[in-house]
Amino acid sequence: MQIWILPERKNLTPGYEQKLLAPQDKQGKLRLVASRGGDDGSVTVNQDIALYASVLEKDEEVSYELTEGRHAWLQIIRGSLDVNGEILKKATVQPSATKRC
C-alpha cells in the first residue's frame, strides 16, 4: 500500500523513505509507521501526523484515544472491522472526529 501525505508547508526538500514491517510487528497492536519526528522507528514525514498499521485476527481489539481537535482516518485493507458498532469493510475509508476508534 502506498499513501501520499501533503507536507505541512511549501518548498520543503522532497524526501523518500520506506520500511518493510513483518506482520508480527503489527499483530494485535497499533504500530506507528509514520510520524513528524520518526518516533519509534517510524518513517519521518513533514506533517503533524501519527500513522499506524495493525494486523488483527478475529476477536482481537485495539483502541486509540484521539486528543481534542484531532481526527482519524481508517483504511481497511482486507476483511472487515467493527468500529464503535459500525462495520467497515475492505476498501472502505472512515474519517472520524470521535474520541475513540
Steps between C-alpha positions, in 0.01 A plus 500: 500500500624848418375813676573857394487772766523868413781680684414761761655782295625572148857491367628226729773276360331181380588179679418134468502219755356156510505220753385143486337388822442132563139407582602400854620860559138615449314196634237587758627854558528843342851540356615856426622504139527875423532815712645851492794403720563146377398375845535132597677413174226644277573681175522880525244722327470879488152505645339487845385137477526166670433220250443153644462152350352190657433136416208359695360150526133438569412618852826701544451862602703819500396844618627851446400812689482812285603821670283810472495644148658191338340278234545139391485331161461123478597303188396135494733290281346158549195369684272713713518690826251601768569862596279623782214278375539589130625224269763618252603276211797465266572816298274703730645817643359660808582852607425546866490789740394282791703459815553122462580284203 
